[in-house]
Amino acid sequence: MYKVSVERKVERQITALHPSDQERVIESIDKLPQTFTKPKPSPHLKKLVGEPGAWRLRVGDVRILFYQNKQKNLLEIYKVGYRGGVY
């Protein structure tokens, strides 16, 4: 089972979101290890092209970007924001 790592800057990015989006993002981050390890993952989960080990999770208009670290069984969230400015 994977663990989730959230950097301090990501916590600030989450608090900058609209309150209803904050709740959905926090809920999605809590469920991320289960979502990521399902045999048939969510269609909202996609591997990013051009960055090895990078993934994105779509939560409405918000994107959660994270790296998969297989050696440490860790999902490292590095950016959260609205789709227009997160990439």
Secondary structure, 3 states (H helix, E strand, C coil): CCEEEECHHHHHHHHCCCHHHHHHHHHHHHHHHHHHHCCCCCCCEEECCCCCCEEEEEECCEEEEEEEECCCCEEEEEEEEECCCCC
